[in-house]
Amino acid sequence: MPVRTKDSPADLIFGALANPTRRDILFLLLGGPRTAGEIAEQFDMARPSVSEHMKVLLDRRLVSEQRDGRATRYTLTPGPLADVASWLSPFEMFWRGRLEDLNTTLDNLKDP
């Protein structure tokens, strides 16, 4: 088993993704860059609360920001999500193998 370090990059990213509001913001940004106001309009919470979520996403580099005058536009940053996908890959392969074994077993039960 690999040695786990406290606050590893994976821990920080998974910590950010653990919050449903932050996941919703990432899904929103799949549609393209949004201003802070456009993001805040989608949630039933005070704008400072949305700003706190944005700060976490920025700190984890899951989003980037670009200032345009007084407006700040946020954009989804795919790199850290690719790291998550890479981390999950061995588990996907494990379950894919298990499902293939189950399929083989079920096929063998059909044949008398």
N, CA and C atoms as an extended XYZ file, in Angstrom:
336
Properties=species:S:1:pos:R:3:atomname:S:1:resname:S:1:resid:I:1 pbc="F F F"
N         0.852       -1.181        0.000 N   MET     1
C         0.000        0.000        0.000 CA  MET     1
C         0.891        1.235        0.000 C   MET     1
N         0.605        2.213       -0.888 N   PRO     2
C         1.448        3.403       -0.934 CA  PRO     2
C         1.353        4.209        0.357 C   PRO     2
N         2.454        4.862        0.678 N   VAL     3
C         2.461        5.729        1.852 CA  VAL     3
C         1.705        6.996        1.505 C   VAL     3
N         0.769        7.364        2.363 N   ARG     4
C        -0.058        8.545        2.134 CA  ARG     4
C         0.503        9.694        2.941 C   ARG     4
N         0.728       10.796        2.274 N   THR     5
C         1.199       11.983        2.974 CA  THR     5
C         0.014       12.881        3.289 C   THR     5
N         0.146       13.605        4.379 N   LYS     6
C        -0.929       14.515        4.773 CA  LYS     6
C        -1.052       15.625        3.733 C   LYS     6
N        -2.282       15.935        3.365 N   ASP     7
C        -2.568       16.995        2.413 CA  ASP     7
C        -1.830       16.825        1.093 C   ASP     7
N        -1.836       15.606        0.593 N   SER     8
C        -1.256       15.362       -0.721 CA  SER     8
C        -2.106       16.083       -1.763 C   SER     8
N        -1.580       16.284       -2.985 N   PRO     9
C        -2.400       16.921       -4.015 CA  PRO     9
C        -3.741       16.206       -4.231 C   PRO     9
N        -3.711       14.876       -4.197 N   ALA    10
C        -4.968       14.131       -4.374 CA  ALA    10
C        -5.941       14.433       -3.238 C   ALA    10
N        -5.448       14.488       -2.005 N   ASP    11
C        -6.314       14.802       -0.865 CA  ASP    11
C        -6.965       16.170       -1.026 C   ASP    11
N        -6.176       17.142       -1.472 N   LEU    12
C        -6.694       18.501       -1.628 CA  LEU    12
C        -7.752       18.572       -2.725 C   LEU    12
N        -7.511       17.875       -3.829 N   ILE    13
C        -8.489       17.887       -4.920 CA  ILE    13
C        -9.756       17.157       -4.507 C   ILE    13
N        -9.612       15.960       -3.908 N   PHE    14
C       -10.795       15.231       -3.470 CA  PHE    14
C       -11.547       15.998       -2.392 C   PHE    14
N       -10.834       16.713       -1.544 N   GLY    15
C       -11.485       17.547       -0.535 CA  GLY    15
C       -12.338       18.629       -1.183 C   GLY    15
N       -11.800       19.251       -2.229 N   ALA    16
C       -12.566       20.283       -2.939 CA  ALA    16
C       -13.777       19.676       -3.624 C   ALA    16
N       -13.608       18.489       -4.203 N   LEU    17
C       -14.702       17.844       -4.928 CA  LEU    17
C       -15.743       17.219       -4.000 C   LEU    17
N       -15.417       17.093       -2.722 N   ALA    18
C       -16.357       16.484       -1.775 CA  ALA    18
C       -17.591       17.351       -1.543 C   ALA    18
N       -17.471       18.637       -1.807 N   ASN    19
C       -18.586       19.551       -1.559 CA  ASN    19
C       -19.497       19.617       -2.780 C   ASN    19
N       -20.800       19.356       -2.616 N   PRO    20
C       -21.714       19.350       -3.767 CA  PRO    20
C       -21.843       20.708       -4.465 C   PRO    20
N       -21.738       21.795       -3.728 N   THR    21
C       -21.821       23.112       -4.373 CA  THR    21
C       -20.632       23.311       -5.309 C   THR    21
N       -19.459       22.912       -4.864 N   ARG    22
C       -18.284       23.062       -5.722 CA  ARG    22
C       -18.389       22.165       -6.956 C   ARG    22
N       -18.937       20.972       -6.789 N   ARG    23
C       -19.140       20.107       -7.971 CA  ARG    23
C       -20.137       20.750       -8.922 C   ARG    23
N       -21.193       21.350       -8.376 N   ASP    24
C       -22.185       22.041       -9.223 CA  ASP    24
C       -21.538       23.201       -9.977 C   ASP    24
N       -20.654       23.926       -9.321 N   ILE    25
C       -19.962       25.036       -9.993 CA  ILE    25
C       -19.119       24.496      -11.144 C   ILE    25
N       -18.429       23.388      -10.932 N   LEU    26
C       -17.616       22.806      -12.011 CA  LEU    26
C       -18.493       22.385      -13.184 C   LEU    26
N       -19.647       21.776      -12.899 N   PHE    27
C       -20.570       21.404      -13.984 CA  PHE    27
C       -21.056       22.655      -14.720 C   PHE    27
N       -21.326       23.709      -13.988 N   LEU    28
C       -21.754       24.967      -14.599 CA  LEU    28
C       -20.676       25.501      -15.548 C   LEU    28
N       -19.432       25.391      -15.130 N   LEU    29
C       -18.331       25.899      -15.943 CA  LEU    29
C       -18.016       25.019      -17.148 C   LEU    29
N       -18.594       23.827      -17.193 N   LEU    30
C       -18.457       23.005      -18.405 CA  LEU    30
C       -19.057       23.728      -19.609 C   LEU    30
N       -20.029       24.582      -19.358 N   GLY    31
C       -20.684       25.340      -20.419 CA  GLY    31
C       -19.883       26.539      -20.893 C   GLY    31
N       -18.752       26.795      -20.285 N   GLY    32
C       -17.914       27.915      -20.682 CA  GLY    32
C       -17.672       28.860      -19.524 C   GLY    32
N       -16.807       29.834      -19.742 N   PRO    33
C       -16.468       30.787      -18.677 CA  PRO    33
C       -17.699       31.541      -18.172 C   PRO    33
N       -17.692       31.843      -16.886 N   ARG    34
C       -18.790       32.587      -16.249 CA  ARG    34
C       -18.206       33.635      -15.313 C   ARG    34
N       -18.928       34.715      -15.172 N   THR    35
C       -18.530       35.712      -14.182 CA  THR    35
C       -18.956       35.236      -12.801 C   THR    35
N       -18.392       35.880      -11.792 N   ALA    36
C       -18.773       35.543      -10.420 CA  ALA    36
C       -20.268       35.746      -10.216 C   ALA    36
N       -20.798       36.819      -10.774 N   GLY    37
C       -22.232       37.086      -10.646 CA  GLY    37
C       -23.080       36.020      -11.307 C   GLY    37
N       -22.684       35.575      -12.496 N   GLU    38
C       -23.438       34.522      -13.191 CA  GLU    38
C       -23.421       33.220      -12.402 C   GLU    38
N       -22.297       32.942      -11.767 N   ILE    39
C       -22.212       31.731      -10.943 CA  ILE    39
C       -23.105       31.878       -9.716 C   ILE    39
N       -22.998       33.011       -9.047 N   ALA    40
C       -23.767       33.241       -7.811 CA  ALA    40
C       -25.273       33.186       -8.058 C   ALA    40
N       -25.725       33.622       -9.245 N   GLU    41
C       -27.160       33.598       -9.567 CA  GLU    41
C       -27.738       32.178       -9.545 C   GLU    41
N       -26.901       31.191       -9.719 N   GLN    42
C       -27.362       29.803       -9.803 CA  GLN    42
C       -27.558       29.149       -8.430 C   GLN    42
N       -27.185       29.852       -7.371 N   PHE    43
C       -27.215       29.245       -6.043 CA  PHE    43
C       -28.013       30.097       -5.072 C   PHE    43
N       -28.684       29.423       -4.161 N   ASP    44
C       -29.489       30.082       -3.140 CA  ASP    44
C       -28.627       30.275       -1.892 C   ASP    44
N       -27.619       31.145       -2.037 N   MET    45
C       -26.742       31.442       -0.909 CA  MET    45
C       -26.165       32.835       -1.126 C   MET    45
N       -25.645       33.398       -0.070 N   ALA    46
C       -25.057       34.728       -0.156 CA  ALA    46
C       -23.824       34.695       -1.067 C   ALA    46
N       -23.622       35.780       -1.763 N   ARG    47
C       -22.485       35.852       -2.699 CA  ARG    47
C       -21.139       35.591       -2.008 C   ARG    47
N       -20.914       36.077       -0.767 N   PRO    48
C       -19.649       35.753       -0.105 CA  PRO    48
C       -19.440       34.244        0.081 C   PRO    48
N       -20.530       33.504        0.264 N   SER    49
C       -20.405       32.049        0.390 CA  SER    49
C       -19.944       31.429       -0.922 C   SER    49
N       -20.498       31.916       -2.031 N   VAL    50
C       -20.067       31.439       -3.347 CA  VAL    50
C       -18.594       31.784       -3.549 C   VAL    50
N       -18.189       32.984       -3.119 N   SER    51
C       -16.793       33.402       -3.245 CA  SER    51
C       -15.861       32.468       -2.481 C   SER    51
N       -16.297       31.999       -1.328 N   GLU    52
C       -15.471       31.047       -0.565 CA  GLU    52
C       -15.291       29.749       -1.343 C   GLU    52
N       -16.354       29.277       -1.981 N   HIS    53
C       -16.236       28.059       -2.797 CA  HIS    53
C       -15.293       28.298       -3.975 C   HIS    53
N       -15.399       29.474       -4.592 N   MET    54
C       -14.527       29.790       -5.723 CA  MET    54
C       -13.070       29.831       -5.280 C   MET    54
N       -12.815       30.351       -4.086 N   LYS    55
C       -11.443       30.406       -3.574 CA  LYS    55
C       -10.866       29.005       -3.429 C   LYS    55
N       -11.656       28.072       -2.916 N   VAL    56
C       -11.183       26.686       -2.785 CA  VAL    56
C       -10.876       26.106       -4.164 C   VAL    56
N       -11.781       26.315       -5.114 N   LEU    57
C       -11.563       25.790       -6.467 CA  LEU    57
C       -10.334       26.416       -7.115 C   LEU    57
N       -10.119       27.705       -6.880 N   LEU    58
C        -8.926       28.377       -7.395 CA  LEU    58
C        -7.661       27.837       -6.737 C   LEU    58
N        -7.698       27.686       -5.411 N   ASP    59
C        -6.528       27.179       -4.681 CA  ASP    59
C        -6.127       25.776       -5.145 C   ASP    59
N        -7.125       24.989       -5.521 N   ARG    60
C        -6.853       23.613       -5.969 CA  ARG    60
C        -6.600       23.560       -7.473 C   ARG    60
N        -6.626       24.732       -8.117 N   ARG    61
C        -6.391       24.884       -9.555 CA  ARG    61
C        -7.422       24.143      -10.410 C   ARG    61
N        -8.612       23.967       -9.855 N   LEU    62
C        -9.700       23.354      -10.617 CA  LEU    62
C       -10.372       24.371      -11.527 C   LEU    62
N       -10.213       25.643      -11.200 N   VAL    63
C       -10.687       26.732      -12.056 CA  VAL    63
C        -9.583       27.781      -12.139 C   VAL    63
N        -9.652       28.585      -13.180 N   SER    64
C        -8.757       29.732      -13.299 CA  SER    64
C        -9.618       30.973      -13.406 C   SER    64
N        -9.008       32.119      -13.164 N   GLU    65
C        -9.754       33.372      -13.242 CA  GLU    65
C        -9.027       34.340      -14.158 C   GLU    65
N        -9.826       35.150      -14.819 N   GLN    66
C        -9.283       36.194      -15.670 CA  GLN    66
C       -10.069       37.470      -15.394 C   GLN    66
N        -9.372       38.503      -15.056 N   ARG    67
C       -10.021       39.780      -14.755 CA  ARG    67
C       -10.207       40.560      -16.048 C   ARG    67
N       -11.413       41.111      -16.185 N   ASP    68
C       -11.766       41.917      -17.349 CA  ASP    68
C       -12.453       43.171      -16.825 C   ASP    68
N       -11.666       44.184      -16.523 N   GLY    69
C       -12.230       45.369      -15.881 CA  GLY    69
C       -12.648       45.022      -14.465 C   GLY    69
N       -13.912       45.287      -14.168 N   ARG    70
C       -14.437       44.956      -12.837 CA  ARG    70
C       -14.912       43.521      -12.740 C   ARG    70
N       -15.120       42.889      -13.878 N   ALA    71
C       -15.635       41.513      -13.889 CA  ALA    71
C       -14.487       40.509      -13.816 C   ALA    71
N       -14.755       39.405      -13.161 N   THR    72
C       -13.821       38.290      -13.124 CA  THR    72
C       -14.519       37.099      -13.752 C   THR    72
N       -13.887       36.515      -14.749 N   ARG    73
C       -14.434       35.327      -15.410 CA  ARG    73
C       -13.682       34.100      -14.917 C   ARG    73
N       -14.462       33.071      -14.615 N   TYR    74
C       -13.890       31.811      -14.151 CA  TYR    74
C       -14.028       30.758      -15.242 C   TYR    74
N       -12.993       29.946      -15.386 N   THR    75
C       -12.944       28.908      -16.407 CA  THR    75
C       -12.526       27.595      -15.761 C   THR    75
N       -13.128       26.522      -16.194 N   LEU    76
C       -12.752       25.189      -15.737 CA  LEU    76
C       -11.335       24.876      -16.188 C   LEU    76
N       -10.534       24.310      -15.292 N   THR    77
C        -9.170       23.905      -15.603 CA  THR    77
C        -9.127       22.373      -15.565 C   THR    77
N        -8.915       21.723      -16.707 N   PRO    78
C        -9.047       20.274      -16.756 CA  PRO    78
C        -7.895       19.472      -16.142 C   PRO    78
N        -6.726       20.056      -15.986 N   GLY    79
C        -5.563       19.298      -15.519 CA  GLY    79
C        -5.771       18.505      -14.242 C   GLY    79
N        -6.196       19.151      -13.154 N   PRO    80
C        -6.383       18.400      -11.909 CA  PRO    80
C        -7.449       17.311      -12.030 C   PRO    80
N        -8.459       17.529      -12.864 N   LEU    81
C        -9.484       16.495      -13.045 CA  LEU    81
C        -8.906       15.302      -13.799 C   LEU    81
N        -7.965       15.557      -14.704 N   ALA    82
C        -7.280       14.459      -15.389 CA  ALA    82
C        -6.454       13.656      -14.379 C   ALA    82
N        -5.862       14.351      -13.405 N   ASP    83
C        -5.116       13.660      -12.346 CA  ASP    83
C        -6.039       12.756      -11.529 C   ASP    83
N        -7.257       13.233      -11.262 N   VAL    84
C        -8.241       12.424      -10.527 CA  VAL    84
C        -8.605       11.190      -11.352 C   VAL    84
N        -8.832       11.389      -12.653 N   ALA    85
C        -9.168       10.262      -13.535 CA  ALA    85
C        -8.038        9.239      -13.553 C   ALA    85
N        -6.805        9.711      -13.584 N   SER    86
C        -5.662        8.791      -13.556 CA  SER    86
C        -5.615        8.018      -12.247 C   SER    86
N        -5.904        8.702      -11.145 N   TRP    87
C        -5.891        8.046       -9.849 CA  TRP    87
C        -6.986        6.977       -9.773 C   TRP    87
N        -8.140        7.258      -10.391 N   LEU    88
C        -9.269        6.327      -10.350 CA  LEU    88
C        -9.120        5.165      -11.332 C   LEU    88
N        -8.248        5.293      -12.309 N   SER    89
C        -8.112        4.298      -13.372 CA  SER    89
C        -7.907        2.869      -12.876 C   SER    89
N        -7.018        2.605      -11.912 N   PRO    90
C        -6.858        1.220      -11.448 CA  PRO    90
C        -8.144        0.636      -10.861 C   PRO    90
N        -8.951        1.485      -10.217 N   PHE    91
C       -10.198        1.015       -9.637 CA  PHE    91
C       -11.211        0.691      -10.731 C   PHE    91
N       -11.220        1.512      -11.781 N   GLU    92
C       -12.093        1.244      -12.919 CA  GLU    92
C       -11.717       -0.084      -13.571 C   GLU    92
N       -10.409       -0.314      -13.754 N   MET    93
C        -9.960       -1.576      -14.362 CA  MET    93
C       -10.345       -2.767      -13.484 C   MET    93
N       -10.227       -2.605      -12.162 N   PHE    94
C       -10.610       -3.668      -11.239 CA  PHE    94
C       -12.084       -4.026      -11.413 C   PHE    94
N       -12.959       -3.009      -11.373 N   TRP    95
C       -14.392       -3.258      -11.467 CA  TRP    95
C       -14.791       -3.740      -12.845 C   TRP    95
N       -14.109       -3.256      -13.877 N   ARG    96
C       -14.397       -3.734      -15.224 CA  ARG    96
C       -14.102       -5.240      -15.313 C   ARG    96
N       -12.975       -5.659      -14.729 N   GLY    97
C       -12.634       -7.081      -14.703 CA  GLY    97
C       -13.649       -7.894      -13.927 C   GLY    97
N       -14.096       -7.359      -12.805 N   ARG    98
C       -15.101       -8.073      -12.001 CA  ARG    98
C       -16.411       -8.226      -12.761 C   ARG    98
N       -16.815       -7.187      -13.476 N   LEU    99
C       -18.051       -7.263      -14.252 CA  LEU    99
C       -17.922       -8.241      -15.416 C   LEU    99
N       -16.742       -8.292      -16.019 N   GLU   100
C       -16.523       -9.273      -17.091 CA  GLU   100
C       -16.605      -10.694      -16.536 C   GLU   100
N       -16.038      -10.902      -15.345 N   ASP   101
C       -16.135      -12.227      -14.695 CA  ASP   101
C       -17.592      -12.572      -14.407 C   ASP   101
N       -18.354      -11.609      -13.932 N   LEU   102
C       -19.771      -11.844      -13.660 CA  LEU   102
C       -20.512      -12.181      -14.945 C   LEU   102
N       -20.228      -11.467      -16.003 N   ASN   103
C       -20.863      -11.723      -17.296 CA  ASN   103
C       -20.552      -13.141      -17.773 C   ASN   103
N       -19.299      -13.566      -17.635 N   THR   104
C       -18.911      -14.920      -18.023 CA  THR   104
C       -19.664      -15.951      -17.193 C   THR   104
N       -19.768      -15.718      -15.898 N   THR   105
C       -20.488      -16.635      -15.013 CA  THR   105
C       -21.955      -16.727      -15.404 C   THR   105
N       -22.572      -15.587      -15.679 N   LEU   106
C       -23.985      -15.587      -16.077 CA  LEU   106
C       -24.190      -16.268      -17.414 C   LEU   106
N       -23.270      -16.073      -18.359 N   ASP   107
C       -23.362      -16.756      -19.638 CA  ASP   107
C       -23.252      -18.270      -19.463 C   ASP   107
N       -22.373      -18.700      -18.563 N   ASN   108
C       -22.209      -20.133      -18.302 CA  ASN   108
C       -23.439      -20.739      -17.635 C   ASN   108
N       -24.168      -19.948      -16.860 N   LEU   109
C       -25.386      -20.449      -16.239 CA  LEU   109
C       -26.500      -20.642      -17.258 C   LEU   109
N       -26.486      -19.852      -18.320 N   LYS   110
C       -27.510      -19.966      -19.374 CA  LYS   110
C       -27.359      -21.267      -20.158 C   LYS   110
N       -26.124      -21.662      -20.383 N   ASP   111
C       -25.857      -22.869      -21.176 CA  ASP   111
C       -26.000      -24.102      -20.296 C   ASP   111
N       -26.918      -25.040      -20.694 N   PRO   112
C       -27.106      -26.249      -19.872 CA  PRO   112
C       -25.978      -27.232      -20.008 C   PRO   112
